[in-house]
Amino acid sequence: MEKNYCIVSAFDEDANDLAEKVQHLLSDGWSISGGIASLNSKLYQTLVKGI
């Protein structure tokens, strides 16, 4: 995680954990940047802050 850009990830079977991580970051002022990406059984979500 950087100051203004963050990538969170989780395995497919842990999608609920990813949703919880993203929700926590949204509550801390981060904003979603783009959609969810998937590669090799992992899900990725990017977020930005203060841009």
N, C-alpha and C positions, 0 to 999 in steps of 0.2 A: 504494500500500500504506500503510495506516495502522498504528497500534500494535497494534490488536486485530482488524482486519478487512481482508481482502485479496480482490481480484477479479483472477484471472489469465485471460488469453484467448489464443486462437490461431485462425487460419483452419482451416476443416475439413480441408484437406489436410495441416495441420501438427498433427494430433491427437496424434501421438507426442511432439512437443515440449511440448504442454500436459501430457501425462501425466508427462513428466520434470520439468517445473516444479512440478507438484502434489506429486510424490514428494519432491522436494527440500524443499519447504515442510513436508511431513509430518515429514520427518526433523529439521526445525528446531523442532518442537513445535507446529505449526499443526494444526488439525482441520478436516475438510471440513464445510461448512455447506450442506446441501441438495444437490440433484442438479445435473447439468450443464445449462446453458441454451444455446440456439442462436438466433442472429438474424443475418440477412444474411451467411451463409457463415462466421460466427465462432462459436466455442464459448467458453463462460464457466464458470468454477468459482469459487465463493466459499469462503473459508476464514476461520476465527476462531482467536484465540490468547488463552489465559488467561481465558476466560469460563466 
